[in-house]
Amino acid sequence: MVTTTDGYILSLQRIPAGRSGVTADKPPVLLQHGVFSDAATWLVNTPDQSLGFILADNGYDVWLANTRGTKYSSGHTSLNPSDPAYWDWSWDELAAYDLPASVQYVYDQTGQNLHYVGHSLGTLMALAAFSKQQSLNMTRSAALLSPIAYLDQIITLLGKAAAYSMIGDVTINIYYHILTSDSDKNLAYGVLIVLFFLIGPPCCISPSTMDAVRNYGPQPTATKNMLHFAQMVRQGTIAMYDYGSEDDNNEHYGQPTPPVYNMSCIPNDLPLFLAHGGQDYLSDPADVQTLMGALSDHDADKLVVLYPEEYAHLDFTLAGNANQVVYDPIMGFFSLN
């Protein structure tokens, strides 16, 4: 268990050895999931198809992070999930507290700098943290799958409508109070279908994997977190949470507008692996190109870009062929860094 400096108690799972039973002899890898998910996303496929198991079988010391509010990270030093104050956070706090706490814990336990793999929200957490120079001294490299930094060019009408209608409260009440219970898996499956319209229909996820995802069910997140995503769509910036007025922003930040995360402040020599798909409606190719523009001064030999045209958002963690399409290149990237 890891306790963040703002009191959230996070669980980390570890896979210290592969199926051979031989203890890992390669550096640690920290896997960070996306929104409405937790660490199970890296394990839900077969051992030959799940990144967590593949890394372990290839000699890496695997650590699985779970963000605050998810099933295995619902603790707090003074609050519980029934308290509204427990949910007073967005991805700002995930980048400022959860990620640094997890990285520090893995470093303390292993004495080694780690490789980082993030998907979706997990990439945003890393980009925001790295732009603030957080955790860099303990990070060897970062592989970012479906990277999110800019969201204003998403093409789905449903996604834009959700962002502009401010439906966060309704959305999260549904997710938290219904879908995180075990009472109605059919409803959970229906919402997954709706998500496909938001993030793109996957090309390569098997029915058995979809059944496993449905049975596991979506994980809760904070209303404030979803409103923060909506602000990114509406405003076209990667900035801290906007409290809605100059007075409120001044109270929180000492300035009338939220501070911006400057992607060009990410060190140019940090090894980065960016993988995004042509059918991804959330990590839209146009928005990824905006991110690439912000990283235009990055050392060419420290930046790898992978673009499977047929992949949508969830294919990067759940596709049956991701082991060949994505994970083999990631391990090649790790071996050089």
N, C-alpha and C positions, 0 to 999 in steps of 0.2 A: 504494500500500500504506500502511496505517495500523498503527502499533504501539501497543497499549494499554499503560498503565502497569504492568500485570502480565504483559506479555511476549507477548501474542497478536498475531499479524500478520494483519490483516484486509484483504481486497480491497474496493475500491470501484470500480464501473464508472460511467462518466459518459456521458450523451447530451447533448452541448453544443448540438445543433441539431436541428431537425425535418427532415422529408423535403424541405422547400423548400431546405434548405441555409443558411438564414439563421440566424446565431448568436442564441442566446437573448437576449431583451431583458427578461425577467421574472425574478423572484428564483429562487434555487435551491430545489429540492424534494428532500428526502431520503426515500427509500422503504425501509421496514424490514419484512421478511417475517415469517412466523410459524414455528412449530416444524415440524420435518421438511421444511423448505423452504429455499430461498435466493432470491436476487434474480430468478431466472428466473420466479418466480411473477408478476412484473409485466410479463413479455414473452412469455408462452407463447401467447397468443392472437394474432389478426391485428393489424396496426398500428392498425386502427380500433377494436379492442376491448381493447387492452392499455394499462393506465394509464401505464406508462413512456413508450410511444410517443405516446399522446394528449397528455400533458403537454408533451413535446418539440415536437410539432406545433403546440401552442398557445403556444409561446414561452418555456416554462420551462426552466431549466437543471437537468436531471434527474441525480440521484445515486442509485445503487443499492447499498445496504449488504448485507453478508453476515456473519452472526454467526460467532463462533468455532466451529470443528469442522465447518463445512460445506465443501463441495468446494473452494471458492476461498479459504477462510480457515482452512486447516489448519496454517499455519505458527506457529512460536513461537521466541522468541530462544534457548531452551535445551532445550525439550521437543519430542517428536514424538508423533503420535496413538497410537503403540504403547505409550507410557508411561502407566500409570494416572494419574499426577499431572496429565497433560494434561487429563483429563476431570473434575478436581476443581472443578467450578463448577456453579452453577444460574443462574436468571434474575437473582438478586442481582448477580452479576458482569456480566451483560449490561447491566443498568441502570447499574451503577456504573462500568464501564470501556468496554464496546463502544460504547454509544450516545454517551457524551460524547466519545470519541475520534473517532467518525465525524462528529459535529456540528462539533467543533473543526476537523477537517480541511477540511470543506466551507467553513466560515467563512474559514479561512486562505487557501484557494485562490480564493475569490470576493470576499471582503471584504464579504459581505452576510449578514444574518440570513436564515434559511431557513424554509420551510414543511416540516412533517414529516407523513408519512403512514405509519401502522403498521397491520398486520393481525394480530389474535390476539396471539401472543407479542410482536409489535412494539408493540402498544398497552400491554401490561403493562410492558414496558421503559420506555416513555415516562411512564406514570402514576407508576411507582415513582421514576424520575429526577426528574420535575417536583415530586413531593411532597417531595423532598430538596433542591429549589431548584437542581438541576443543569441546565446547558445553557440555562436560560431566557433569559439575556442574548443568546443567539444564535438564538432561536426566534421566528418571527413568529406561527405558529399551528400547530395539530396536528389532523389528521384521523385519527380512530381508528375502524377498521373491525372489526366484531366485537370490541368492547372487552372485555378481561378484567381484572377486579380481584377479584371475588368469584366463587367456584365452588361454594359449598356447596348451591345449589339446582338443580344439574343434574338432569335428569329421567330420563336413561337408566340402566337397571339395569346395563348393561355398563360404562358410565363409572364408576358408583359402585363396582361390584365391582372394577374395575381399581384404583381409588384405595384401597380398603380392603384389598386383598389384597397390596399392596406387590410388584407384579410388575415393577417397574422394571428390575431387573437382566436378567431374561429378555427383556423388550421391547427394551431398547437393544442387547443382544447380537445379537438378530435383526436390528435395523435396521442396526447398524454393520457387522457381519461378513457379512451376506448382501445386504441390500437396497441397499447403497451400491456393490456390485459390479455388473458388467454381465451377470452369469451367468444370472439368472433373472427376466426381466421379468414373467413370468406370476405369480410369487410376489409381486412388487411390486404388481401389479394386484389380487391377492387381498387384500393388506393395505389397499389403498386402499378396497376395498369394506367391510372391517371398520371402517375409519375413519369411513365414512359412518354406521355405526350408533352411533359415538361422538359425532360432531359434527353429524349431521343430513344427510339425503339432499338433494343440490343440486337446485334446480328448473330451472336454466337453463344448464347446462354442456353443450356439444355433444360428441358422441362423438369428434370429431377432437381436441378439447381434452383429453379424457380420455386419448386415445392418447398425446398429447404429454406429459402428466403421467406416464403409466405409463413411457414410454420414458426420460424424464429420471430417474425414480426418486426415492424419498424421501431426504432428507438426514439425516445422523446428528446426534444430540444427546447430552448427557451423562445417564447414569443419575440422577445427583444432581438434574438439572433436572426430570426426570419425577417423582422422589420429592417435589420441592418442589411441583409441581402437585398431587400426591396429598394433600399436607398441606393445601393450600388447600381441597380438597374436604372433607376430614375435619374440619378445624378451623374453617372458615367465616371465616377472617381473611385479610387481605393483609399478610403479615409476612415477615421474613427467614427463611432456612432454619433449621428446628428440628433441632438435632443429637441430640435424643432424651433428654437428661438435663440436669438443672439444672447439674451440674458442667461438662459439655461446653459448654453455652450460656454459662455464666459465663466459660469460657476464651476463647470467641470474641467475646462481646459485653459482658462485664462485668456481666451480669445473668442471672437464671435462665431467662428466657423471651426468645424472639427479639424484637427491636424491630419495631414495627408501622410500616407505611407509612401515614401519615395523609393520606387523599385530600383532606381539607378544607384541607390546607396548600398545595395547588395554587393559585397566584394566581387570584383571582376575575376578573381582567381578561385572562387568557390566552385568546385565541380558540380554542375547541374545537368540533370537528365530530364528533359521535358517530353512527355508523351501525350498527344491529343488526337482525337478521332474526327473523321470527316462527317460523321452522323451525330455528333455530340451537340445537343441543343443548348446545354448549359455552359460547358467550356467551349463556346462557339469558336470556330477557326478564326473569325475576324477579331474576336476579343483576344485570342491567344497571340495574334499578330501584333496587337497593341502592346501586350506584355513583352513580346520579342523586341519591339521598338525601344521599350524602356531599358532593355538589356543589351542594346546595340553595341555598347562598349565592352561587353563581357569578353574575356579571353576566348578566342575561337577554339582553342584546344581544351577548354574547360566547359564547353557547352555542347551537349548532344541533344538532337531533336528527333523524335520518332513520330511518324504520322501514318497510322493505319487508316486508310480512307473509309473502310467499312465499319469501323468501331464507333459505338455510341458511349454514353457516359459510364454505364455499369459494366461494359465489356472489359474494362481494364482490370477489374477485380474479380469478375465472375465468369468470363468467357472460357469455354472449354479449351480453346486454342491459345489462350493468353500466355501459357508457358513458353510456347515457341515465339509468338508474335511480340511479347512484351518482356517476359521475365528473363529469358535467356539474354537479351540485350542488356537488361539491368545488371545481371551478374557479370557480364563482360565489362560494363562500365565500372562496377565496384572493384573488379580485379585490377583496374588501372589506377584506382584512387585509394 
